[in-house]
Amino acid sequence: MRVVIAGSSGLIGTALVATLRGKGHDVARLVRRTAAGPDEHEWDPPHGTITERALRGADAVVNLCGVGIGDKRWSGSYKQEVRDSRITPTEVLADACVTYSVPTLVNASGINFYGDTGDRVVDESSPVGTGFLAEVCRDWETATTAASTAGVRTIMLRSGVVLSRRGGMLDRLRPLYLLALGGRLGSGRQYFPWISLDDEISAIVHGLENEDVSGPVNMVGPAPVTNAQFNSAMARAVGRPAPWVVPGFALRAAIGEFAEEAILTGPRAIPAVLEDTGFVFAHNTVGEALRVSVGR
Ligand SMILES: NC(=O)c1ccc[n+]([C@@H]2O[C@H](COP(=O)([O-])OP(=O)(O)OC[C@H]3O[C@@H](n4cnc5c(N)ncnc54)[C@H](OP(=O)(O)O)[C@@H]3O)[C@@H](O)[C@H]2O)c1
């Protein structure tokens, strides 16, 4: 299979490129800088340009673009950047899939599509929630419409927090837990959607290789946990106590709006499409995922 990947330098992209190449697939990267080799092709998402030969003959495009949602405090301009860095590249790639007759588009999205669901279980048939992140996810998914309307098999990856020591949230939390500074956040009753990096990558490959996967796909482990349960599992994984409680008001004051949407609330999501299409998880519980993630 010839797979073209955008946003390939990040946590998920780096692991996906390695896995696909390991399986013998031909992988090309779209890069927003000068191409450094024959497997790289330049593109400029804000200007809508892609090196012409990049997508010719491709079997699939995987789009993993976007600035980190928690990298900076959410100012108006940063929120705009969070939106633009996802929606514009998606529109460009959806159009390009149509132009170059690419049969499959796999596009990143987020489990925050559902907003805060409290104890209510949500699957891919559940409606969009409320809040900035839910709106971004909705518009990000809508940006693939040109492709799906033209008959391109389009998959939207509604990912939970991808657990890996190589980057993302776990990479930031791990040093705190190693110093026994871990603890539950707010009430601890909010759900913490998670998936191991290994399963995230395997599930993307599952989507690429299975024609019966299309539309939104919840990329979360099969056993949802609350923040308090995640905290206990982290403490066990690093072998240190995590007795602290960080009150919600302190998190809101320190981090702002991001704390409310991404830390103090969360969806209780299950991976219905993955399970219905025969995906087998390597890590079924957050404890299993953390055991392989915190030590790497
Ligand atoms: N990791 C998670 O826990 C998680 C959870 C839910 C959703 N997701 C989503 O999945 C996607 C990939 O996640 P990740 O963890 O691999 O993210 P990441 O490590 O932050 O990488 C994202 C990539 O996006 C590209 N990018 C950065 N700024 C951009 C901009 N302004 N315009 C266009 N592209 C830009 C970069 O790739 P290049 O420099 O190669 O272009 C970057 O390496 C993201 O859209 C993310 O929101 C991730």
The ligand as a Gaussian input file, in Angstrom:
#p B3LYP/6-31G(d) Opt

LIG

0 1
 N       -1.676000      12.421000      21.128000
 C       -2.914000      12.449000      21.643000
 O       -3.123000      12.112000      22.823000
 C       -4.073000      12.865000      20.771000
 C       -5.373000      12.730000      21.284000
 C       -6.453000      13.142000      20.495000
 C       -6.243000      13.674000      19.230000
 N       -4.969000      13.773000      18.763000
 C       -4.770000      14.384000      17.436000
 O       -4.052000      13.532000      16.579000
 C       -3.178000      14.314000      15.756000
 C       -1.767000      13.787000      15.934000
 O       -1.451000      13.792000      17.320000
 P        0.063000      13.795000      17.838000
 O        0.012000      13.467000      19.281000
 O        0.930000      13.006000      16.943000
 O        0.381000      15.346000      17.689000
 P        1.792000      16.084000      17.682000
 O        2.851000      15.223000      18.253000
 O        1.565000      17.421000      18.294000
 O        2.064000      16.248000      16.108000
 C        1.181000      16.963000      15.296000
 C        1.868000      17.308000      13.993000
 O        1.073000      18.281000      13.338000
 C        1.898000      19.071000      12.508000
 N        1.634000      20.473000      12.810000
 C        2.030000      21.201000      13.884000
 N        1.631000      22.470000      13.763000
 C        0.955000      22.555000      12.588000
 C        0.325000      23.614000      11.886000
 N        0.285000      24.859000      12.388000
 N       -0.265000      23.333000      10.698000
 C       -0.237000      22.084000      10.181000
 N        0.387000      21.050000      10.789000
 C        0.953000      21.284000      11.982000
 C        3.357000      18.708000      12.825000
 O        3.819000      17.813000      11.816000
 P        4.752000      18.278000      10.600000
 O        5.726000      19.256000      11.158000
 O        5.366000      16.993000      10.147000
 O        3.848000      18.897000       9.579000
 C        3.235000      17.945000      14.131000
 O        4.273000      17.010000      14.281000
 C       -3.334000      15.769000      16.182000
 O       -4.239000      16.403000      15.304000
 C       -3.948000      15.653000      17.566000
 O       -4.773000      16.761000      17.908000
 C       -3.874000      13.380000      19.494000

